[in-house]
Amino acid sequence: MRMARFVVAGILLAALLAVILPKTVRAANPDFDAVVAAVERRYDAHAERIPMMGLVSLCARVATRGGVKGMKVAEFDHLSTAATADELDDLVSRSLGSGWQRFVAEREKGGELNLIYVQPDGRAMRMLIADFEHGELDVVRVEVNADRLQHWMQDPGGSARRHDYGSSPD
């Protein structure tokens, strides 16, 4: 009888988490989801989500000892030929909103576009990267520990050689 209560409680907890967690994850990344949804609507395209990205994100967090806090990736393989760098630039900018600052905007002659937006958030730095080339668009959102990012920026070569990009500077 007592074991049955634990089983029922476990099932109820799992059902509750299944309902709550997807909403929490969406609410935590409205910027990424807004960009992906805007591209899907505008170009009548469906984003390919990377399978098991949650596990990859967790592994990155562990491997960098908290340096990388989370990652999301969406890939559009065949956007309509009407997609232009200028139009995508405007679409990403409008979708992100005012809390984001453009950090890099690079356009190539062949219509390629590379965008990096940043959003400082206390002890973290959020980055959204959009890369458009030959009708394919990749959107990546990553959140990194600001102190560790600064450490890496001060000595990127040394950090890579010592594999201490997740460590505090000495």
C-alpha positions as CSV (number, residue, x, y, z in Angstrom):
1,M,0.0,0.0,0.0
2,R,2.8,2.4,0.9
3,M,4.7,1.5,-2.3
4,A,1.6,2.2,-4.3
5,R,1.4,5.8,-2.9
6,F,5.0,6.4,-3.9
7,V,4.3,5.1,-7.4
8,V,1.2,7.3,-7.8
9,A,3.1,10.3,-6.4
10,G,5.9,9.7,-8.8
11,I,3.5,9.5,-11.8
12,L,1.7,12.7,-10.7
13,L,5.0,14.5,-10.3
14,A,6.2,13.3,-13.8
15,A,2.9,14.4,-15.3
16,L,3.1,17.8,-13.6
17,L,6.7,18.3,-14.8
18,A,5.7,17.3,-18.3
19,V,3.2,20.1,-18.3
20,I,5.2,22.7,-16.6
21,L,8.7,22.3,-18.0
22,P,8.0,22.9,-21.7
23,K,6.3,26.2,-20.8
24,T,9.2,27.1,-18.5
25,V,11.8,26.4,-21.2
26,R,9.8,28.4,-23.7
27,A,9.4,31.3,-21.3
28,A,13.2,31.2,-20.5
29,N,14.1,31.6,-24.2
30,P,11.4,33.9,-25.8
31,D,14.1,35.6,-27.8
32,F,15.3,32.5,-29.6
33,D,11.7,31.2,-30.0
34,A,10.6,34.6,-31.4
35,V,13.3,34.6,-34.1
36,V,12.6,31.0,-35.1
37,A,8.8,31.6,-35.2
38,A,9.2,34.8,-37.2
39,V,11.3,33.0,-39.8
40,E,8.9,30.1,-40.0
41,R,6.0,32.4,-40.5
42,R,7.7,34.7,-43.1
43,Y,9.2,32.0,-45.2
44,D,6.7,29.2,-44.6
45,A,9.6,27.0,-43.5
46,H,10.0,24.6,-40.6
47,A,13.1,24.8,-38.4
48,E,15.0,21.6,-37.8
49,R,15.8,21.4,-34.1
50,I,18.9,19.5,-33.2
51,P,18.0,16.2,-31.4
52,M,19.0,15.9,-27.8
53,M,20.2,19.5,-27.7
54,G,19.2,19.6,-24.0
55,L,21.7,16.9,-23.3
56,V,24.4,18.6,-25.4
57,S,23.7,21.8,-23.4
58,L,24.0,20.0,-20.1
59,C,27.3,18.4,-21.3
60,A,28.6,21.8,-22.3
61,R,27.7,23.2,-18.9
62,V,29.5,20.4,-17.1
63,A,32.6,20.4,-19.4
64,T,33.1,24.1,-19.0
65,R,32.2,24.0,-15.3
66,G,29.4,26.4,-15.7
67,G,31.1,28.6,-18.3
68,V,28.4,27.8,-20.9
69,K,24.9,27.9,-19.2
70,G,22.8,26.8,-22.1
71,M,22.5,26.4,-25.9
72,K,19.7,26.2,-28.5
73,V,20.1,25.6,-32.2
74,A,17.6,25.8,-35.1
75,E,18.5,25.1,-38.7
76,F,16.5,26.1,-41.8
77,D,17.8,24.1,-44.7
78,H,15.8,25.6,-47.7
79,L,14.5,29.1,-47.2
80,S,12.6,30.5,-50.2
81,T,14.8,32.2,-52.8
82,A,13.0,35.4,-51.8
83,A,15.0,35.5,-48.6
84,T,17.5,38.3,-48.7
85,A,20.2,39.3,-46.2
86,D,18.6,42.7,-45.6
87,E,15.2,41.2,-45.0
88,L,16.6,38.6,-42.6
89,D,18.6,41.3,-40.8
90,D,15.4,43.3,-40.2
91,L,13.4,40.2,-39.2
92,V,15.9,39.1,-36.6
93,S,16.3,42.6,-35.2
94,R,12.6,43.1,-34.8
95,S,12.0,39.7,-33.3
96,L,14.7,40.1,-30.6
97,G,13.4,43.4,-29.2
98,S,15.1,46.3,-27.5
99,G,17.1,44.3,-24.8
100,W,19.5,43.0,-27.4
101,Q,22.4,44.9,-29.0
102,R,23.9,44.2,-32.3
103,F,27.5,43.2,-31.9
104,V,28.4,42.0,-35.4
105,A,26.7,42.4,-38.8
106,E,28.7,41.1,-41.7
107,R,27.4,40.9,-45.3
108,E,29.1,39.2,-48.2
109,K,28.7,39.9,-51.9
110,G,27.0,36.6,-52.5
111,G,24.1,37.5,-50.2
112,E,25.5,35.8,-47.1
113,L,24.8,37.4,-43.7
114,N,26.3,36.8,-40.3
115,L,24.7,38.5,-37.3
116,I,25.6,38.4,-33.6
117,Y,23.4,40.0,-31.0
118,V,24.3,40.2,-27.3
119,Q,22.3,40.8,-24.2
120,P,24.2,41.3,-20.9
121,D,22.3,39.8,-18.0
122,G,24.1,40.3,-14.7
123,R,26.7,37.6,-14.5
124,A,25.8,36.1,-17.8
125,M,26.1,37.1,-21.5
126,R,23.5,35.9,-23.9
127,M,24.4,35.7,-27.5
128,L,22.2,35.0,-30.5
129,I,24.0,34.2,-33.7
130,A,22.3,34.0,-37.1
131,D,24.2,32.7,-40.1
132,F,22.6,32.9,-43.6
133,E,24.3,31.3,-46.6
134,H,23.1,29.8,-49.8
135,G,19.4,29.6,-48.7
136,E,20.3,28.1,-45.3
137,L,19.9,29.8,-42.0
138,D,21.3,28.7,-38.7
139,V,20.2,30.3,-35.5
140,V,22.1,29.7,-32.3
141,R,21.5,31.0,-28.8
142,V,24.1,30.5,-26.1
143,E,24.4,31.9,-22.6
144,V,27.9,32.1,-21.1
145,N,29.2,33.1,-17.7
146,A,30.4,36.7,-18.0
147,D,33.5,36.3,-15.8
148,R,34.7,33.2,-17.7
149,L,34.0,34.9,-21.0
150,Q,36.2,37.9,-19.9
151,H,38.9,35.4,-18.8
152,W,38.9,33.8,-22.2
153,M,39.0,37.1,-24.0
154,Q,42.0,38.2,-22.0
155,D,44.0,35.1,-23.0
156,P,42.2,33.0,-25.6
157,G,45.3,31.0,-26.7
158,G,46.4,30.3,-23.1
159,S,42.9,29.3,-22.1
160,A,42.6,26.9,-25.0
161,R,46.0,25.3,-24.3
162,R,45.3,24.9,-20.6
163,H,41.7,24.0,-21.1
164,D,40.8,26.5,-18.4
165,Y,38.2,28.5,-20.2
166,G,35.9,27.4,-17.5
167,S,38.2,28.4,-14.6
168,S,38.6,31.6,-12.8
169,P,41.6,33.8,-13.7
170,D,44.5,33.4,-11.3
